[in-house]
Amino acid sequence: MKHVVSIEDLDKKSIMSLLKRASELLPVAKGKKKSDKLKGKILSTCFFEPSTRTRLSFESAMQRLGGSCIGFADPSATSHLKGETLSDAIRMVSGYSDAVVLRHPREGAAMLASEVSDVPIINGGDGAGQHPTQTLLDLFTIKEEIGKLENLKVGMLGDLRYGRTVHSLSQALDRFNTKLYFISPESLAMPDHVTDELTNDWSTHQDLESVLGELDVLYVTRIQKERFPDVEDYKRVAGAYRINSELLNGAKPKMRILHPLPRVDEISTDVDNTKHAAYFRQAFNGIPVRMALLEKLIGGK
């Protein structure tokens, strides 16, 4: 495992090994134990697109393991503004650090970076493409909340066309004999290039209530205004779904709601204190999962 550009870079055995290690690292992630496994190692966080959870959880993970971080969150303060190519930037940054986390608005950017970098590239999200470490923490959260990954019924709601998190997660869950319910406006349906690769049962829906009672997990995404080529197309689907506590009366008692965050108005705040809400625990889980991945990539034996 040299680079992690796509969830396809990890087989099922590797995924389960990382999730097991993440569970073992929970006390370190919470600051209850210390680790110097990555002492002397440097992680570069290169974010050409805004991020809160991904960038901060990677930095927290690295520091919890005794390592350090360099990087940027505002590309306008870098030589990108002078016309420096991504390839040249990655060649330079890879000489400064032991691994690079890259977030970029252009799909395929992480793959390009992996082809020129001398150190591991971790895809922190590339446009509407992939977000593999988000997928790992999503799987970890489901396993922690539900107790298993096999034979579940998982609904994915919202922007399935442009939502890179649901693309990666669908491919990953397919390895665990999951039945997937894709719930979205017709214009934001899951792309064919994702569904064509699925080997287990899946179905498409526009109405959440018709399938809510069957679900073990509901994975909610916001309608991503920044991904729409035409703002008028966004306005036609904005606010298409809104989950509140009353709606959840029709859900299984142990059903859990996940969301990669940030949310806008698709989940009401009255859901936050219900037994179904798992999205803030999900956000924290990015730390132990990314700790496990960093250990694997640059921690040595």
Summary of the structure (lengths in Angstrom):
residues: 301
radius of gyration: 18.9
end to end distance: 13.9
largest distance: 54.7
contacts: 1026
relative contact order: 0.16
helix: 43%
strand: 16%
